[in-house]
Amino acid sequence: MSTSAQSPSAAPAAAGDSVTDRLVAANATYASAFTDPGMDARPVQKVAVVACMDARIDLHAALGLELGDCHTIRNAGGVVTDDVIRSLTISQRALGTRSVILIHHTTCGLESLTEGFRHELELEVGQRPVWAVESFSDVDQDVRQSIQRVRTSPFLPHTDDVRGFVFDVKTGLLREISPAS
């Protein structure tokens, strides 16, 4: 597996170039060879994957997925928040998904944060964030909580196939977490 540090696209920027400039230039190269795959917005596998935004996790590669196979919802920690429920609701009710896979991971940054982070932000910017940090100290328990949030949401009609996992960032393996009994 290559990393951005090893990839040619991570070459030093010319004076005045930003990361965004390099990404937009990469998109122009991509678009020059792009052909419309003729896909529908409905995922072929009828699955939505909720995962952490951690840059070390290549979800499609880790799960053997191709473009068009799934909906991917990512946030800090892969935590099931109101916005995740919103996205899952649209995914299920409007776009036909039936299964939900939740993926947290080892050495997550949320394990080192606390709700005090919100207080620090309030002191810095003069406004308290309306969102919770959703930090955790036990990744397995947080996966269980996320499973429970999906399974009990009144907005989601398909909650019988909801499974949670912890991705090991050192081995690439998923470890399934049994839901709370």
Disulfide bonds with the S-S distance in Angstrom:
none
